[in-house]
Amino acid sequence: MKLLIYGAGVIGCFYGSLFSEAGYDVSVYARGKRLESLKSTGLQYKNGNTVKKAKVKIVSHIEADECYDFIFLTVREDQLRTALQELQDNISPTIVTMVNSLETYDKWEGICGKGKILPAFPGAGGSFKNDILDAALTPQIVQPTTFAEIGGERSERLLSLAKIFKSSHIPYQIVADMHTWQLCHLAMVVPLADAYYDAVNPRKVGYEWKVMEKTARRMKRNCKALRRTGHVLSPKKMYLFCCMPVLFLTVVLKITFLSSFGDKFMYQHAMKAPDEMRELHRQFYGYIKRRLGL
C-alpha cells in the first residue's frame, strides 16, 4: 500500500515514521529547509534512547498520475487550501485531512473533488531538535487519532484506514460526526492556547492561578455553549467540563500545564503556531456567536 505524507512538520514526519515501521511504502512531500534537511540526513527520529532513520522517500513534487492509496494532509490551517489546490489534479482517491479547521468539508471538496476528503485529526505531538524528530502519540485516554466519513457511514476506505493505524500501533477512534468532534476539540484547545498567550511566563503558566481559573471557566462556557447550539458533545467525556466545579478543573489544569505532557503536547504547539491558534480562536467564537444569534 502506497501512502503520501503531504507536509513534513512534526505530525507528518511522525506518522510517516510509524507507517514506515509497519512496512508501508511511504513518501514524504517537503519544501524549503525541511526538504534540504531530509534530503541531506533523512528522516531521523527518536525511538526510546536511540535515533533511527525512517525508510521513506523524500519528494519535492507530486505528479498528477501518481496514485497513492491515501494522502495524509498534515499542514497548518492557513496552508490547507493551497495544499488542496496542488492536489486537485492528482488521481489518488482519498485525502485524509489531519487539519484543525472549522471550514465545512464541501468547500474542501469544491477544490479537490467530491468524495476525496476523509476528515481526521492526529493524536500526537512533539518537536524537531537539531533535525531529529522527538515526538510521541497522545495517550489514548486523552486523544487517539480520530477520523470519520463526512456522512458518518462505515465505508470500505474507512475500515482500510483503521487497519493502517492498527498495524502501525496508532490508537484510533471512528466517530459519527467529525465536524462536531472538531468543534468540541476547539472548545477545549482554544482556551488552553489562550492561557499561554495570556501568561506572564508561558512555560510556567500553571503557577498563574488567575489564568488557570480563567481557562477553566472558558472551557466550561464553551462546552455549555455547544450544547445550547444543539450539538451532542463528542467524545462524551466532554460533558465532564460542563458539570465539573471550577475549582477542581482549575487544579487539574494547573497539574496538566506543569506536566511533561503539557510541555510536549500543549506548550510546544501553542508557542510555535500562535497565528494558527488565534485564527482558530476567531473561527470558534465566531461560530458560537452566529449559532446563538449574539
WOKA-V237217 format. One record per residue. RES is the residue in one small letter. PHI is phi in degrees with one decimal (none if undefined). D_CENTER is the distance of its C-alpha to the mean C-alpha in Angstrom with 1 decimal. Layout:
{{RES,PHI,D_CENTER} {RES,PHI,D_CENTER}}
This chain:
{{m,none,23.2} {k,-98.7,21.8} {l,-125.4,18.1} {l,-118.8,16.8} {i,-99.3,13.8} {y,-98.3,13.7} {g,121.1,12.4} {a,-103.2,13.7} {g,-82.6,11.5} {v,-58.5,10.5} {i,-64.2,7.6} {g,-59.8,10.0} {c,-67.4,13.0} {f,-68.3,12.1} {y,-64.9,11.4} {g,-60.7,14.4} {s,-67.4,16.5} {l,-68.9,15.9} {f,-64.0,16.8} {s,-67.1,19.8} {e,-62.2,21.0} {a,-81.6,21.1} {g,97.6,23.4} {y,-81.2,21.5} {d,-83.4,22.5} {v,-114.6,19.6} {s,-116.9,19.6} {v,-119.7,17.4} {y,-90.8,17.8} {a,-136.1,18.2} {r,-138.8,20.1} {g,56.6,22.1} {k,-64.2,22.3} {r,-65.4,19.6} {l,-61.9,21.6} {e,-60.9,24.7} {s,-64.4,23.4} {l,-66.8,22.1} {k,-69.9,25.4} {s,-78.9,27.4} {t,-118.1,26.1} {g,80.7,23.7} {l,-85.4,20.2} {q,-95.4,21.2} {y,-146.4,19.2} {k,-78.5,20.3} {n,-132.6,21.3} {g,68.8,23.0} {n,-98.5,25.7} {t,-113.5,25.9} {v,-112.6,24.3} {k,-116.9,23.9} {k,-116.7,23.5} {a,-72.3,21.3} {k,-87.3,23.4} {v,-128.5,21.5} {k,-93.3,22.9} {i,-102.7,22.0} {v,-123.8,22.6} {s,-114.2,23.0} {h,-151.3,23.7} {i,-125.3,23.0} {e,-75.7,26.2} {a,-61.8,26.4} {d,-94.2,28.1} {e,-84.5,25.8} {c,-100.4,24.4} {y,-113.0,21.3} {d,-64.3,20.7} {f,-143.3,16.9} {i,-108.0,15.1} {f,-98.9,11.4} {l,-92.7,10.3} {t,-121.4,7.8} {v,-125.2,9.0} {r,-70.9,9.0} {e,-57.1,10.0} {d,-76.7,13.6} {q,-104.6,13.7} {l,-61.1,12.7} {r,-63.7,16.3} {t,-61.7,17.9} {a,-64.9,15.9} {l,-64.9,16.9} {q,-64.2,20.4} {e,-69.7,20.7} {l,-94.4,19.7} {q,-64.1,22.0} {d,-94.9,25.0} {n,-74.8,23.5} {i,-85.7,24.8} {s,-59.1,21.9} {p,-78.0,21.5} {t,-139.2,17.7} {i,-114.3,14.6} {v,-88.3,11.4} {t,-88.1,9.1} {m,-92.2,5.5} {v,-132.3,5.4} {n,-87.4,5.8} {s,-161.5,9.5} {l,-106.3,12.6} {e,-62.8,14.6} {t,-74.8,16.4} {y,-68.4,16.0} {d,-64.2,19.6} {k,-67.5,19.2} {w,-70.2,16.9} {e,-66.2,19.4} {g,-65.0,22.1} {i,-90.9,21.0} {c,-105.2,20.4} {g,119.3,22.4} {k,-64.6,22.6} {g,88.6,21.1} {k,-88.9,18.9} {i,-85.7,15.5} {l,-126.4,13.7} {p,-71.0,10.6} {a,-152.4,7.8} {f,-148.2,4.3} {p,-75.2,4.1} {g,-123.2,6.5} {a,-160.9,7.5} {g,-166.7,8.7} {g,154.5,11.9} {s,-160.9,14.0} {f,-99.8,16.7} {k,-128.9,20.2} {n,54.9,23.1} {d,65.7,21.1} {i,-111.4,20.3} {l,-75.0,16.8} {d,-122.7,16.5} {a,-136.9,13.3} {a,-152.9,13.0} {l,-77.7,11.4} {t,-66.2,10.7} {p,-52.4,14.0} {q,-57.6,14.2} {i,-67.3,15.9} {v,-88.5,13.2} {q,-163.9,10.0} {p,-75.0,10.3} {t,-58.3,8.2} {t,-122.1,9.0} {f,-157.6,10.7} {a,-169.2,13.9} {e,-74.4,16.5} {i,-56.9,16.9} {g,-88.1,20.3} {g,86.8,19.4} {e,-75.8,21.8} {r,-93.1,21.7} {s,-91.4,22.2} {e,-64.0,23.2} {r,-70.4,20.2} {l,-64.2,17.9} {l,-68.8,20.1} {s,-65.7,20.1} {l,-65.0,16.4} {a,-59.0,16.7} {k,-64.2,19.5} {i,-62.2,17.5} {f,-63.7,15.0} {k,-63.5,18.1} {s,-70.1,20.1} {s,-93.1,17.5} {h,59.8,17.5} {i,-107.9,13.8} {p,-59.8,13.9} {y,-146.8,12.7} {q,-143.5,13.6} {i,-104.6,14.8} {v,-110.3,15.1} {a,-80.9,17.7} {d,-138.2,16.0} {m,-69.1,12.4} {h,-64.4,13.2} {t,-63.8,14.7} {w,-59.1,11.9} {q,-68.1,9.6} {l,-59.9,12.7} {c,-64.0,13.2} {h,-61.3,9.9} {l,-69.1,10.8} {a,-58.9,14.3} {m,-93.3,13.3} {v,-78.9,10.9} {v,-62.4,13.1} {p,-62.7,16.2} {l,-63.1,14.7} {a,-67.2,14.0} {d,-59.4,17.3} {a,-59.9,19.1} {y,-64.4,18.6} {y,-73.9,19.9} {d,-85.5,22.8} {a,-78.3,23.8} {v,-73.1,26.9} {n,-125.6,25.4} {p,-52.0,21.5} {r,-66.5,21.5} {k,-114.3,24.0} {v,-60.2,22.9} {g,-58.9,23.3} {y,-84.2,27.0} {e,-91.9,27.1} {w,-57.7,28.0} {k,-63.3,28.2} {v,-68.6,24.6} {m,-63.2,23.5} {e,-65.4,25.7} {k,-61.7,24.5} {t,-64.4,20.8} {a,-60.3,22.0} {r,-66.0,24.0} {r,-64.9,21.2} {m,-63.8,18.9} {k,-62.3,21.9} {r,-63.3,22.9} {n,-63.9,19.6} {c,-65.7,19.6} {k,-65.4,23.3} {a,-64.8,22.8} {l,-63.2,20.4} {r,-63.9,23.1} {r,-66.2,25.7} {t,-82.2,24.1} {g,98.1,24.5} {h,-83.1,21.0} {v,-87.8,20.9} {l,-61.2,18.3} {s,-140.3,15.7} {p,-73.2,15.5} {k,-63.0,19.2} {k,-63.8,18.8} {m,-63.2,17.7} {y,-65.0,21.4} {l,-61.4,22.2} {f,-65.1,21.1} {c,-71.5,23.7} {c,-106.8,26.5} {m,-70.1,25.8} {p,-58.6,28.4} {v,-57.8,27.2} {l,-60.7,28.9} {f,-64.3,27.4} {l,-64.2,23.8} {t,-63.1,24.6} {v,-64.7,25.8} {v,-60.4,22.7} {l,-63.3,20.6} {k,-58.4,23.0} {i,-62.3,22.8} {t,-66.1,19.0} {f,-63.6,18.9} {l,-91.3,21.7} {s,-88.1,20.4} {s,-64.2,19.0} {f,-59.7,15.8} {g,-60.5,15.6} {d,-66.1,16.3} {k,-75.5,13.8} {f,-101.5,10.7} {m,-118.1,11.7} {y,-61.2,14.5} {q,-62.5,13.5} {h,-70.2,10.3} {a,-59.7,12.4} {m,-81.1,15.4} {k,-90.6,14.1} {a,-131.3,12.4} {p,-65.5,14.9} {d,-65.2,15.5} {e,-62.8,12.0} {m,-69.0,11.9} {r,-70.4,15.5} {e,-67.6,15.0} {l,-67.4,12.5} {h,-58.1,15.3} {r,-62.4,17.8} {q,-62.6,16.1} {f,-66.1,15.7} {y,-70.3,19.2} {g,-65.3,20.7} {y,-62.9,19.7} {i,-60.9,21.2} {k,-62.7,24.3} {r,-65.4,24.9} {r,-68.2,24.6} {l,-94.3,26.9} {g,67.9,29.2} {l,-91.2,29.1}}
